[in-house]
Amino acid sequence: MDLDALLQHYFGTTDLDSLDDEAIDRGVQWLRIAFGTETEPGRRFAMWVVLHGLDEAPEPSAAFKDAQERAAAEAYIRAMDEAERSE
């Protein structure tokens, strides 16, 4: 799944810094709805990553029933934490 395509679809732009809080909130609401109804694992994970980047993602244990998907989300969080520490 293409990040720019996700951002464009749910937020109307790929530049989230250009949006006001109301537009971000509206996009997050639509993204949460889509995440909750999406059945394809790859698309679902990509949506979760965007929500995580916006500090709006549910915990992996709540977001993913599948153990492999949950482990991937937890690994992603660890990698992002490590990247932030190394900056």
Sequence and secondary structure as in RCSB ss.txt:
>XXXX:A:sequence
MDLDALLQHYFGTTDLDSLDDEAIDRGVQWLRIAFGTETEPGRRFAMWVVLHGLDEAPEPSAAFKDAQERAAAEA
YIRAMDEAERSE
>XXXX:A:secstr
  HHHHHHHHHSSS GGGS HHHHHHHHHHHHHHHHH   HHHHHHHHHHHHHTT    HHHH  SHHHHHHHHH
HHHHHHHHHHH 
